[in-house]
Amino acid sequence: MEPVAVCVRADGEWMLVHRCNGCDVVHLNRIAGDDNPLALMHLAVRPLAQPPFPLEWLICSQAHRQQPARADAE
């Protein structure tokens, strides 16, 4: 089993997401008191650190939204 992510239940409890290396089945387990907090945070921020799209897309979409509307566009 390989830890691949964390998720948070509605009550705020963190769950560790594991995937089986043999069959790819995914399991959720409650975090334990002896789990490494740094490793848990690393898993939690992975989607922000490694987004599924180039970060330049955010810059382009933000610039597109900030352009003033042209008067002749109507």
Biopython code that builds the backbone (N, CA, C, O; Angstrom):
import numpy as np
from Bio.PDB.StructureBuilder import StructureBuilder

atoms = [
    (1, "MET", "N", (0.842, -1.176, 0.000)),
    (1, "MET", "CA", (0.000, 0.000, 0.000)),
    (1, "MET", "C", (0.887, 1.239, 0.000)),
    (1, "MET", "O", (1.848, 1.343, 0.763)),
    (2, "GLU", "N", (0.543, 2.157, -0.861)),
    (2, "GLU", "CA", (1.304, 3.396, -0.985)),
    (2, "GLU", "C", (0.409, 4.580, -0.627)),
    (2, "GLU", "O", (-0.691, 4.694, -1.168)),
    (3, "PRO", "N", (0.852, 5.470, 0.277)),
    (3, "PRO", "CA", (0.049, 6.663, 0.564)),
    (3, "PRO", "C", (0.099, 7.614, -0.636)),
    (3, "PRO", "O", (1.177, 7.948, -1.129)),
    (4, "VAL", "N", (-1.072, 8.044, -1.097)),
    (4, "VAL", "CA", (-1.111, 8.897, -2.280)),
    (4, "VAL", "C", (-1.728, 10.265, -2.015)),
    (4, "VAL", "O", (-1.509, 11.194, -2.792)),
    (5, "ALA", "N", (-2.501, 10.410, -0.928)),
    (5, "ALA", "CA", (-3.153, 11.689, -0.655)),
    (5, "ALA", "C", (-3.726, 11.671, 0.750)),
    (5, "ALA", "O", (-3.692, 10.656, 1.446)),
    (6, "VAL", "N", (-4.252, 12.815, 1.148)),
    (6, "VAL", "CA", (-5.040, 12.902, 2.366)),
    (6, "VAL", "C", (-6.385, 13.521, 1.994)),
    (6, "VAL", "O", (-6.498, 14.246, 1.005)),
    (7, "CYS", "N", (-7.381, 13.227, 2.787)),
    (7, "CYS", "CA", (-8.679, 13.883, 2.623)),
    (7, "CYS", "C", (-9.194, 14.201, 4.018)),
    (7, "CYS", "O", (-8.687, 13.680, 5.011)),
    (8, "VAL", "N", (-10.188, 15.046, 4.085)),
    (8, "VAL", "CA", (-10.723, 15.479, 5.369)),
    (8, "VAL", "C", (-12.205, 15.160, 5.413)),
    (8, "VAL", "O", (-12.955, 15.521, 4.506)),
    (9, "ARG", "N", (-12.622, 14.480, 6.472)),
    (9, "ARG", "CA", (-14.041, 14.163, 6.651)),
    (9, "ARG", "C", (-14.797, 15.414, 7.068)),
    (9, "ARG", "O", (-14.191, 16.427, 7.417)),
    (10, "ALA", "N", (-16.111, 15.342, 7.031)),
    (10, "ALA", "CA", (-16.955, 16.491, 7.394)),
    (10, "ALA", "C", (-16.712, 16.950, 8.823)),
    (10, "ALA", "O", (-16.881, 18.130, 9.134)),
    (11, "ASP", "N", (-16.318, 16.027, 9.697)),
    (11, "ASP", "CA", (-16.066, 16.397, 11.092)),
    (11, "ASP", "C", (-14.662, 16.931, 11.323)),
    (11, "ASP", "O", (-14.288, 17.216, 12.461)),
    (12, "GLY", "N", (-13.860, 17.074, 10.234)),
    (12, "GLY", "CA", (-12.516, 17.633, 10.335)),
    (12, "GLY", "C", (-11.413, 16.605, 10.509)),
    (12, "GLY", "O", (-10.234, 16.960, 10.513)),
    (13, "GLU", "N", (-11.775, 15.333, 10.652)),
    (13, "GLU", "CA", (-10.759, 14.295, 10.827)),
    (13, "GLU", "C", (-10.060, 14.012, 9.500)),
    (13, "GLU", "O", (-10.703, 13.863, 8.461)),
    (14, "TRP", "N", (-8.740, 13.941, 9.556)),
    (14, "TRP", "CA", (-7.949, 13.639, 8.364)),
    (14, "TRP", "C", (-7.918, 12.148, 8.118)),
    (14, "TRP", "O", (-7.848, 11.346, 9.050)),
    (15, "MET", "N", (-7.973, 11.788, 6.836)),
    (15, "MET", "CA", (-7.885, 10.393, 6.415)),
    (15, "MET", "C", (-6.723, 10.271, 5.445)),
    (15, "MET", "O", (-6.481, 11.171, 4.642)),
    (16, "LEU", "N", (-6.014, 9.175, 5.518)),
    (16, "LEU", "CA", (-4.905, 8.888, 4.615)),
    (16, "LEU", "C", (-5.431, 8.007, 3.488)),
    (16, "LEU", "O", (-6.070, 6.985, 3.741)),
    (17, "VAL", "N", (-5.165, 8.398, 2.255)),
    (17, "VAL", "CA", (-5.601, 7.644, 1.090)),
    (17, "VAL", "C", (-4.440, 6.766, 0.645)),
    (17, "VAL", "O", (-3.362, 7.262, 0.318)),
    (18, "HIS", "N", (-4.673, 5.449, 0.637)),
    (18, "HIS", "CA", (-3.661, 4.482, 0.208)),
    (18, "HIS", "C", (-4.120, 3.820, -1.084)),
    (18, "HIS", "O", (-5.315, 3.622, -1.299)),
    (19, "ARG", "N", (-3.169, 3.481, -1.938)),
    (19, "ARG", "CA", (-3.461, 2.700, -3.144)),
    (19, "ARG", "C", (-2.602, 1.444, -3.121)),
    (19, "ARG", "O", (-1.400, 1.499, -2.858)),
    (20, "CYS", "N", (-3.238, 0.317, -3.399)),
    (20, "CYS", "CA", (-2.520, -0.952, -3.444)),
    (20, "CYS", "C", (-1.611, -0.978, -4.672)),
    (20, "CYS", "O", (-2.053, -0.688, -5.784)),
    (21, "ASN", "N", (-0.352, -1.323, -4.468)),
    (21, "ASN", "CA", (0.604, -1.397, -5.585)),
    (21, "ASN", "C", (0.305, -2.550, -6.529)),
    (21, "ASN", "O", (0.722, -2.523, -7.686)),
    (22, "GLY", "N", (-0.413, -3.567, -6.054)),
    (22, "GLY", "CA", (-0.697, -4.729, -6.883)),
    (22, "GLY", "C", (-1.956, -4.590, -7.723)),
    (22, "GLY", "O", (-1.953, -4.904, -8.913)),
    (23, "CYS", "N", (-3.047, -4.112, -7.097)),
    (23, "CYS", "CA", (-4.331, -4.103, -7.806)),
    (23, "CYS", "C", (-4.931, -2.705, -7.972)),
    (23, "CYS", "O", (-6.010, -2.574, -8.549)),
    (24, "ASP", "N", (-4.268, -1.668, -7.485)),
    (24, "ASP", "CA", (-4.718, -0.270, -7.588)),
    (24, "ASP", "C", (-5.998, 0.036, -6.817)),
    (24, "ASP", "O", (-6.619, 1.070, -7.060)),
    (25, "VAL", "N", (-6.408, -0.833, -5.896)),
    (25, "VAL", "CA", (-7.565, -0.545, -5.055)),
    (25, "VAL", "C", (-7.190, 0.572, -4.083)),
    (25, "VAL", "O", (-6.079, 0.595, -3.552)),
    (26, "VAL", "N", (-8.120, 1.495, -3.856)),
    (26, "VAL", "CA", (-7.881, 2.631, -2.972)),
    (26, "VAL", "C", (-8.598, 2.394, -1.642)),
    (26, "VAL", "O", (-9.750, 1.960, -1.620)),
    (27, "HIS", "N", (-7.914, 2.681, -0.541)),
    (27, "HIS", "CA", (-8.469, 2.533, 0.802)),
    (27, "HIS", "C", (-8.253, 3.832, 1.570)),
    (27, "HIS", "O", (-7.279, 4.546, 1.334)),
    (28, "LEU", "N", (-9.164, 4.134, 2.489)),
    (28, "LEU", "CA", (-9.034, 5.276, 3.389)),
    (28, "LEU", "C", (-8.774, 4.761, 4.795)),
    (28, "LEU", "O", (-9.429, 3.823, 5.250)),
    (29, "ASN", "N", (-7.819, 5.374, 5.481)),
    (29, "ASN", "CA", (-7.507, 5.024, 6.864)),
    (29, "ASN", "C", (-7.383, 6.313, 7.663)),
    (29, "ASN", "O", (-6.862, 7.313, 7.168)),
    (30, "ARG", "N", (-7.862, 6.285, 8.893)),
    (30, "ARG", "CA", (-7.692, 7.435, 9.776)),
    (30, "ARG", "C", (-6.204, 7.633, 10.042)),
    (30, "ARG", "O", (-5.450, 6.665, 10.135)),
    (31, "ILE", "N", (-5.782, 8.897, 10.165)),
    (31, "ILE", "CA", (-4.382, 9.118, 10.507)),
    (31, "ILE", "C", (-4.167, 8.707, 11.957)),
    (31, "ILE", "O", (-5.089, 8.738, 12.772)),
    (32, "ALA", "N", (-2.948, 8.328, 12.256)),
    (32, "ALA", "CA", (-2.605, 7.874, 13.603)),
    (32, "ALA", "C", (-1.712, 8.902, 14.278)),
    (32, "ALA", "O", (-1.097, 9.739, 13.617)),
    (33, "GLY", "N", (-1.649, 8.831, 15.569)),
    (33, "GLY", "CA", (-0.837, 9.763, 16.339)),
    (33, "GLY", "C", (0.642, 9.683, 16.016)),
    (33, "GLY", "O", (1.372, 10.656, 16.208)),
    (34, "ASP", "N", (1.095, 8.534, 15.527)),
    (34, "ASP", "CA", (2.515, 8.401, 15.215)),
    (34, "ASP", "C", (2.821, 8.627, 13.731)),
    (34, "ASP", "O", (3.958, 8.427, 13.303)),
    (35, "ASP", "N", (1.816, 9.045, 12.933)),
    (35, "ASP", "CA", (2.085, 9.391, 11.530)),
    (35, "ASP", "C", (2.942, 10.654, 11.473)),
    (35, "ASP", "O", (2.790, 11.552, 12.302)),
    (36, "ASN", "N", (3.823, 10.716, 10.515)),
    (36, "ASN", "CA", (4.746, 11.840, 10.365)),
    (36, "ASN", "C", (3.979, 13.075, 9.871)),
    (36, "ASN", "O", (3.482, 13.072, 8.745)),
    (37, "PRO", "N", (3.874, 14.131, 10.694)),
    (37, "PRO", "CA", (3.124, 15.323, 10.287)),
    (37, "PRO", "C", (3.676, 15.979, 9.021)),
    (37, "PRO", "O", (2.913, 16.491, 8.202)),
    (38, "LEU", "N", (4.995, 15.964, 8.861)),
    (38, "LEU", "CA", (5.596, 16.564, 7.670)),
    (38, "LEU", "C", (5.204, 15.778, 6.414)),
    (38, "LEU", "O", (4.908, 16.373, 5.377)),
    (39, "ALA", "N", (5.200, 14.460, 6.503)),
    (39, "ALA", "CA", (4.790, 13.632, 5.366)),
    (39, "ALA", "C", (3.312, 13.857, 5.035)),
    (39, "ALA", "O", (2.940, 13.892, 3.862)),
    (40, "LEU", "N", (2.471, 14.008, 6.060)),
    (40, "LEU", "CA", (1.047, 14.281, 5.822)),
    (40, "LEU", "C", (0.849, 15.621, 5.125)),
    (40, "LEU", "O", (0.039, 15.728, 4.203)),
    (41, "MET", "N", (1.581, 16.642, 5.557)),
    (41, "MET", "CA", (1.470, 17.956, 4.914)),
    (41, "MET", "C", (1.982, 17.906, 3.482)),
    (41, "MET", "O", (1.431, 18.563, 2.599)),
    (42, "HIS", "N", (3.033, 17.131, 3.254)),
    (42, "HIS", "CA", (3.563, 16.967, 1.901)),
    (42, "HIS", "C", (2.485, 16.385, 0.979)),
    (42, "HIS", "O", (2.311, 16.849, -0.148)),
    (43, "LEU", "N", (1.774, 15.384, 1.453)),
    (43, "LEU", "CA", (0.689, 14.802, 0.660)),
    (43, "LEU", "C", (-0.447, 15.797, 0.459)),
    (43, "LEU", "O", (-1.053, 15.843, -0.611)),
    (44, "ALA", "N", (-0.739, 16.599, 1.493)),
    (44, "ALA", "CA", (-1.851, 17.543, 1.417)),
    (44, "ALA", "C", (-1.599, 18.661, 0.404)),
    (44, "ALA", "O", (-2.530, 19.098, -0.271)),
    (45, "VAL", "N", (-0.367, 19.124, 0.290)),
    (45, "VAL", "CA", (-0.078, 20.255, -0.603)),
    (45, "VAL", "C", (0.360, 19.815, -1.996)),
    (45, "VAL", "O", (0.575, 20.656, -2.869)),
    (46, "ARG", "N", (0.495, 18.516, -2.211)),
    (46, "ARG", "CA", (0.945, 18.032, -3.523)),
    (46, "ARG", "C", (0.114, 18.590, -4.686)),
    (46, "ARG", "O", (0.701, 18.997, -5.688)),
    (47, "PRO", "N", (-1.228, 18.627, -4.600)),
    (47, "PRO", "CA", (-1.991, 19.176, -5.727)),
    (47, "PRO", "C", (-1.685, 20.649, -6.011)),
    (47, "PRO", "O", (-1.774, 21.088, -7.158)),
    (48, "LEU", "N", (-1.327, 21.414, -4.976)),
    (48, "LEU", "CA", (-0.973, 22.815, -5.185)),
    (48, "LEU", "C", (0.449, 22.965, -5.717)),
    (48, "LEU", "O", (0.728, 23.859, -6.515)),
    (49, "ALA", "N", (1.338, 22.091, -5.275)),
    (49, "ALA", "CA", (2.736, 22.155, -5.704)),
    (49, "ALA", "C", (2.929, 21.592, -7.109)),
    (49, "ALA", "O", (3.838, 22.004, -7.830)),
    (50, "GLN", "N", (2.076, 20.657, -7.490)),
    (50, "GLN", "CA", (2.176, 20.010, -8.801)),
    (50, "GLN", "C", (0.807, 20.022, -9.475)),
    (50, "GLN", "O", (0.185, 18.969, -9.610)),
    (51, "PRO", "N", (0.323, 21.192, -9.901)),
    (51, "PRO", "CA", (-1.015, 21.249, -10.504)),
    (51, "PRO", "C", (-1.069, 20.466, -11.818)),
    (51, "PRO", "O", (-0.041, 20.257, -12.463)),
    (52, "PRO", "N", (-2.278, 20.033, -12.213)),
    (52, "PRO", "CA", (-2.419, 19.224, -13.432)),
    (52, "PRO", "C", (-2.421, 20.061, -14.705)),
    (52, "PRO", "O", (-2.808, 19.567, -15.764)),
    (53, "PHE", "N", (-1.999, 21.309, -14.622)),
    (53, "PHE", "CA", (-1.947, 22.199, -15.775)),
    (53, "PHE", "C", (-0.782, 23.163, -15.566)),
    (53, "PHE", "O", (-0.343, 23.359, -14.433)),
    (54, "PRO", "N", (-0.279, 23.763, -16.634)),
    (54, "PRO", "CA", (0.821, 24.722, -16.479)),
    (54, "PRO", "C", (0.363, 25.960, -15.701)),
    (54, "PRO", "O", (-0.738, 26.464, -15.925)),
    (55, "LEU", "N", (1.200, 26.444, -14.797)),
    (55, "LEU", "CA", (0.845, 27.625, -14.010)),
    (55, "LEU", "C", (0.648, 28.860, -14.880)),
    (55, "LEU", "O", (-0.035, 29.802, -14.477)),
    (56, "GLU", "N", (1.244, 28.862, -16.074)),
    (56, "GLU", "CA", (1.069, 29.994, -16.980)),
    (56, "GLU", "C", (-0.401, 30.169, -17.368)),
    (56, "GLU", "O", (-0.825, 31.279, -17.686)),
    (57, "TRP", "N", (-1.174, 29.094, -17.344)),
    (57, "TRP", "CA", (-2.601, 29.199, -17.668)),
    (57, "TRP", "C", (-3.312, 30.123, -16.693)),
    (57, "TRP", "O", (-4.237, 30.837, -17.080)),
    (58, "LEU", "N", (-2.889, 30.116, -15.426)),
    (58, "LEU", "CA", (-3.503, 30.997, -14.437)),
    (58, "LEU", "C", (-3.211, 32.452, -14.754)),
    (58, "LEU", "O", (-4.085, 33.309, -14.622)),
    (59, "ILE", "N", (-1.997, 32.731, -15.166)),
    (59, "ILE", "CA", (-1.609, 34.105, -15.504)),
    (59, "ILE", "C", (-2.388, 34.577, -16.714)),
    (59, "ILE", "O", (-2.891, 35.700, -16.734)),
    (60, "CYS", "N", (-2.489, 33.724, -17.728)),
    (60, "CYS", "CA", (-3.215, 34.093, -18.947)),
    (60, "CYS", "C", (-4.691, 34.312, -18.666)),
    (60, "CYS", "O", (-5.274, 35.273, -19.170)),
    (61, "SER", "N", (-5.310, 33.445, -17.873)),
    (61, "SER", "CA", (-6.742, 33.590, -17.609)),
    (61, "SER", "C", (-7.007, 34.809, -16.747)),
    (61, "SER", "O", (-8.038, 35.461, -16.910)),
    (62, "GLN", "N", (-6.096, 35.136, -15.826)),
    (62, "GLN", "CA", (-6.263, 36.317, -14.993)),
    (62, "GLN", "C", (-6.116, 37.577, -15.839)),
    (62, "GLN", "O", (-6.885, 38.521, -15.660)),
    (63, "ALA", "N", (-5.164, 37.617, -16.742)),
    (63, "ALA", "CA", (-4.973, 38.777, -17.612)),
    (63, "ALA", "C", (-6.174, 38.953, -18.523)),
    (63, "ALA", "O", (-6.577, 40.084, -18.796)),
    (64, "HIS", "N", (-6.748, 37.870, -18.992)),
    (64, "HIS", "CA", (-7.915, 37.930, -19.870)),
    (64, "HIS", "C", (-9.106, 38.536, -19.135)),
    (64, "HIS", "O", (-9.854, 39.321, -19.718)),
    (65, "ARG", "N", (-9.293, 38.183, -17.865)),
    (65, "ARG", "CA", (-10.414, 38.709, -17.084)),
    (65, "ARG", "C", (-10.227, 40.172, -16.723)),
    (65, "ARG", "O", (-11.217, 40.871, -16.505)),
    (66, "GLN", "N", (-9.005, 40.657, -16.653)),
    (66, "GLN", "CA", (-8.761, 42.029, -16.229)),
    (66, "GLN", "C", (-8.795, 43.025, -17.375)),
    (66, "GLN", "O", (-8.694, 44.229, -17.139)),
    (67, "GLN", "N", (-8.934, 42.558, -18.611)),
    (67, "GLN", "CA", (-8.980, 43.477, -19.736)),
    (67, "GLN", "C", (-10.300, 44.236, -19.708)),
    (67, "GLN", "O", (-11.353, 43.622, -19.537)),
    (68, "PRO", "N", (-10.270, 45.565, -19.874)),
    (68, "PRO", "CA", (-11.521, 46.337, -19.879)),
    (68, "PRO", "C", (-12.348, 46.014, -21.130)),
    (68, "PRO", "O", (-11.803, 45.718, -22.193)),
    (69, "ALA", "N", (-13.639, 46.077, -20.980)),
    (69, "ALA", "CA", (-14.526, 45.816, -22.097)),
    (69, "ALA", "C", (-14.388, 46.945, -23.119)),
    (69, "ALA", "O", (-14.270, 48.114, -22.752)),
    (70, "ARG", "N", (-14.404, 46.589, -24.385)),
    (70, "ARG", "CA", (-14.286, 47.594, -25.430)),
    (70, "ARG", "C", (-15.665, 48.163, -25.739)),
    (70, "ARG", "O", (-16.665, 47.447, -25.680)),
    (71, "ALA", "N", (-15.715, 49.440, -26.064)),
    (71, "ALA", "CA", (-16.982, 50.099, -26.362)),
    (71, "ALA", "C", (-17.574, 49.597, -27.671)),
    (71, "ALA", "O", (-18.796, 49.558, -27.813)),
    (72, "ASP", "N", (-16.729, 49.208, -28.641)),
    (72, "ASP", "CA", (-17.237, 48.760, -29.930)),
    (72, "ASP", "C", (-17.615, 47.276, -29.936)),
    (72, "ASP", "O", (-17.957, 46.731, -30.986)),
    (73, "ALA", "N", (-17.559, 46.632, -28.792)),
    (73, "ALA", "CA", (-17.874, 45.202, -28.733)),
    (73, "ALA", "C", (-19.369, 44.956, -28.744)),
    (73, "ALA", "O", (-19.802, 43.821, -28.942)),
    (74, "GLU", "N", (-20.167, 45.991, -28.537)),
    (74, "GLU", "CA", (-21.620, 45.804, -28.481)),
    (74, "GLU", "C", (-22.157, 45.689, -29.822)),
    (74, "GLU", "O", (-23.365, 45.526, -29.992)),
]
sb = StructureBuilder()
sb.init_structure("model")
sb.init_model(0)
sb.init_chain("A")
sb.init_seg("    ")
for serial, (resi, resn, name, xyz) in enumerate(atoms, 1):
    if name == "N":
        sb.init_residue(resn, " ", resi, " ")
    sb.init_atom(name, np.array(xyz, "f"), 0.0, 1.0, " ", f" {name:<3s}", serial, name[0])
structure = sb.get_structure()
